[in-house]
Amino acid sequence: MAISACARCQNQSFELQEVKISGAKPSAMFVQCAACGAPVGLVDGHAAALLQEQDLRIKGLQKQVAALEASVAHIRHIVGALANQRAV
């Protein structure tokens, strides 16, 4: 699978940047290089809002997964300690 790269600096990370286009409603979002800011695409305002909402949800899920992983590690520690007590 091909990996997208900025035509200007070859960076492979991109971000959304809101841009106001005169006479256009709602505003639009540039897809731009995260390193040099070169625009590589345009997303309409509604689609951009959906992308941002999805990004927030993904970040929330990542936090929940991290908390679950910490809980599982804690439970493993407790179970290991109980197993060691029974072995004695």
Secondary structure, 3 states (H helix, E strand, C coil): CCCCCCCCCCCCCEEEEEECCCCCCCCEEEEEECCCCCEEEEEEHHHHHHHHHHHHHHHHHHHHHHHHHHHHHHHHHHHHHHHHHHHC
